Amino acid sequence: MKLVLGADHGGFDLKENIKEYLKEQGIEFTDYGTLTGERCDYPDIAKKVAEAVADGTFDRGILVCGIGIGIAANKVHGIRAALCHDCFSAEYCRRHNDANILTMGGRVIGPGLAREIVRIFLSTGFDGGRHAVRVAKIAEMDK
């Protein structure tokens, strides 16, 4: 799996923690920034990550900002970004919605829970079936 990460200054510390977790697990990733904790605008990072997932350069992405809403990522055609601050959401955004970007809030959850959410998001597949019909309807709306 090809994975891309991104964060603004509000999510920088949690993104760095997630990077350490990914390294520990032997999961390769690319970091699209921010590369410092200096203030930056989250839509700029979200756009880069979302476009790279949408065009197939990466299979999935993870975005971290202060609250994690991910609204900018969902403006990119083909993106299904899901805000997850619990394990259930991380599992079912993948199983039922085939979410391709995980968003989290660096000011909302701690690193231990974030690592578990990432583990679940990356290891859970899409159930397909009746859910594929629903995802196709979302894709139709996206046109």
Backbone torsions as a table, in degrees:
resi	resn	phi	psi	omega
1	MET	NA	133.4	176.0
2	LYS	-96.8	124.9	-172.6
3	LEU	-123.2	139.1	176.6
4	VAL	-123.8	141.6	179.4
5	LEU	-119.6	155.0	173.2
6	GLY	-160.0	153.8	178.6
7	ALA	-158.2	153.5	167.5
8	ASP	-93.9	-172.4	-177.6
9	HIS	-62.5	-31.6	179.3
10	GLY	-70.5	-21.7	179.7
11	GLY	-111.3	1.3	-174.4
12	PHE	-55.7	-51.1	-176.4
13	ASP	-61.7	-42.0	179.5
14	LEU	-68.4	-38.2	177.0
15	LYS	-60.8	-41.3	178.9
16	GLU	-63.1	-38.3	177.3
17	ASN	-65.9	-41.7	177.7
18	ILE	-62.8	-39.2	177.3
19	LYS	-59.5	-42.8	178.0
20	GLU	-61.9	-42.4	177.6
21	TYR	-60.6	-46.4	-179.2
22	LEU	-61.3	-40.9	177.1
23	LYS	-62.4	-44.4	178.7
24	GLU	-58.5	-34.8	-178.2
25	GLN	-87.9	-3.9	-179.3
26	GLY	73.8	25.6	-179.7
27	ILE	-95.6	121.7	180.0
28	GLU	-78.3	146.4	-179.3
29	PHE	-154.1	164.8	171.4
30	THR	-121.8	137.3	-179.1
31	ASP	-104.6	115.6	178.8
32	TYR	-91.2	12.7	175.2
33	GLY	96.3	-180.0	-5.5
34	THR	-65.0	150.3	-176.3
35	LEU	-100.2	2.5	175.0
36	THR	-137.9	172.4	176.6
37	GLY	-88.8	10.1	179.8
38	GLU	-70.1	149.4	-178.7
39	ARG	-55.7	135.8	174.4
40	CYS	-150.2	169.8	-177.8
41	ASP	-96.3	119.4	-175.6
42	TYR	-57.8	-33.8	180.0
43	PRO	-61.1	-30.6	179.7
44	ASP	-65.5	-44.1	179.4
45	ILE	-70.6	-44.8	-178.7
46	ALA	-59.6	-40.4	-179.9
47	LYS	-62.8	-45.9	-179.8
48	LYS	-61.3	-46.3	-179.2
49	VAL	-65.6	-48.1	-177.0
50	ALA	-63.2	-42.7	179.2
51	GLU	-64.5	-36.3	179.7
52	ALA	-69.9	-30.8	174.3
53	VAL	-75.7	-44.8	-177.6
54	ALA	-62.0	-35.9	-177.9
55	ASP	-87.0	1.6	175.3
56	GLY	88.3	0.7	176.8
57	THR	-60.2	-37.2	177.6
58	PHE	-127.2	151.3	179.3
59	ASP	-79.0	-40.8	-178.5
60	ARG	-145.7	162.2	178.3
61	GLY	-135.2	161.0	173.9
62	ILE	-131.4	127.1	177.6
63	LEU	-120.6	136.5	177.7
64	VAL	-130.4	124.2	172.4
65	CYS	-129.5	-166.1	-177.3
66	GLY	-61.1	-52.1	-178.7
67	ILE	-107.4	-16.7	171.8
68	GLY	87.0	12.0	-170.7
69	ILE	-63.0	-32.4	174.8
70	GLY	72.3	16.1	-174.9
71	ILE	-59.0	-36.9	-179.2
72	ALA	-65.9	-39.6	-179.5
73	ALA	-62.5	-38.3	-178.0
74	ASN	-72.5	-4.3	174.3
75	LYS	-81.2	-12.7	-179.2
76	VAL	-88.6	128.1	-179.9
77	HIS	-53.5	128.7	176.4
78	GLY	91.8	0.6	-178.5
79	ILE	-98.5	136.9	173.1
80	ARG	-125.8	80.9	-179.3
81	ALA	-85.0	136.0	-177.0
82	ALA	-125.7	127.5	174.8
83	LEU	-79.1	122.0	-179.2
84	CYS	-131.0	120.4	174.2
85	HIS	-121.5	16.4	177.1
86	ASP	-153.1	162.5	-175.3
87	CYS	-70.1	-36.8	179.2
88	PHE	-59.8	-47.7	179.3
89	SER	-61.4	-39.5	179.5
90	ALA	-62.1	-40.3	179.2
91	GLU	-70.6	-49.0	-171.7
92	TYR	-80.3	-20.7	172.9
93	CYS	-66.6	-29.4	175.9
94	ARG	-81.4	-50.7	-174.6
95	ARG	-62.3	-43.2	-172.7
96	HIS	-102.5	-24.5	-174.6
97	ASN	-119.1	-2.9	-178.6
98	ASP	50.2	42.2	179.6
99	ALA	-56.2	136.9	-179.4
100	ASN	-110.6	-6.5	172.4
101	ILE	-134.6	130.8	174.0
102	LEU	-95.4	131.2	174.5
103	THR	-119.4	141.2	179.7
104	MET	-142.0	157.9	179.4
105	GLY	-102.9	117.5	-180.0
106	GLY	-66.7	-20.5	178.2
107	ARG	-98.7	6.6	-173.9
108	VAL	-114.3	-40.4	-176.8
109	ILE	-125.2	158.9	179.5
110	GLY	-90.0	170.1	-175.5
111	PRO	-66.0	-33.7	-179.9
112	GLY	-64.2	-48.2	177.9
113	LEU	-65.5	-40.6	179.5
114	ALA	-59.3	-41.4	178.9
115	ARG	-63.0	-40.7	178.7
116	GLU	-67.0	-41.1	177.3
117	ILE	-61.1	-44.7	178.3
118	VAL	-61.2	-45.8	179.4
119	ARG	-55.8	-47.5	-178.7
120	ILE	-66.0	-46.3	-179.4
121	PHE	-58.0	-42.8	-177.0
122	LEU	-77.9	-25.4	-175.6
123	SER	-97.7	-7.4	-176.7
124	THR	-96.0	133.2	177.6
125	GLY	-93.6	176.4	178.2
126	PHE	-91.2	131.1	-178.0
127	ASP	-71.6	-25.4	-178.2
128	GLY	67.9	-144.2	179.3
129	GLY	56.8	-132.6	-178.0
130	ARG	-60.8	-25.2	179.5
131	HIS	-72.3	-31.0	177.6
132	ALA	-63.5	-35.6	177.3
133	VAL	-62.7	-42.6	-179.4
134	ARG	-68.4	-41.0	178.2
135	VAL	-64.9	-36.9	176.5
136	ALA	-63.1	-36.6	176.9
137	LYS	-65.4	-38.5	176.3
138	ILE	-63.9	-43.3	179.1
139	ALA	-61.6	-38.0	177.9
140	GLU	-63.7	-40.8	177.9
141	MET	-65.2	-27.2	-176.4
142	ASP	-74.0	-15.5	-177.1
143	LYS	-73.4	NA	NA
